Amino acid sequence: MIHGSKEINNFDEKLTCEGIIGDGCGGGRLFTINENKLKAYDPQSKTTIILLENIYKPISISKRGCTIFITCKDENIEFDLSSMSKLNHNL
């Protein structure tokens, strides 16, 4: 995956996914895990924001609709872009 930002180009492809326009939330943005943080990069404004911290041993990331799915060695994380919060299924 090659994009115009040096910041995004330095990230691991397995830990980066793209929001598809019309897919729900985050269309056109890139989502990546770097330095134990889930980050969103907007190529239009060239800004990056941190969405979630304390992500350890990430293996992969994917997005479907408004949910980002992160597979880590010791846990699976779901992050809801519409509420900007980590989903907790243990309640």
Buried (B, 14 or more C-beta within 10 A) or exposed (E): EEBEBEBBEEBEEEBBBBBBEEBBBBEEBBBBBBEEBBBBBBBEEEEBEEBBEEBEEBEBBEBEEBBBBBBBEEEEBBBBBEEEEBBEEEE
